[in-house]
Amino acid sequence: MRTWQIQEAKAHLSELVRETENTGPQEITWHGRSVAVVVSRAEYERLSGAGQSLVEFMRRSPLFDSDDVDLTRNVDRTREVII
């Protein structure tokens, strides 16, 4: 991952975007501190799960087809609220 100083990233935005598409995420620093990572749209959608249904999301869960998940509800009374 290439690291860009903020002023360099602003001055060369087109190159930054091109590098992101071609080689992957690009890190941006501000006063020597890492503050952001630029990723391609495809990578963002893959990481965020954009475009998938709830069913697809649930099927990808590590709990899918697991028999040892306790889904019983707590039947205790709710707490009393004093106003």
Steps between C-alpha positions, in 0.01 A plus 500: 500500500643834396493785751410853390532820701172692495636787291646252249167314482313826432746608233499161324144378555470348151819300552382391846172370356682323217741335746207390715336328202823344373691400813255511791441713810698822550577648842479875571692664783459839664793637699655153492192330644296252296150648462337326204517215252361536149352183349345429162122488464514124438701445818263724698196306380670170581591615851168668579279230353321753282267344249438177688170399652444428867469131416842499330649682798354248745621205294856636518479516880722262696182406693319378188387138546625502858290298743648637821363857475271581794203701370284482813365829627547621857156488666595711804284802562626830364653743742288764662549852367469780754415839359 
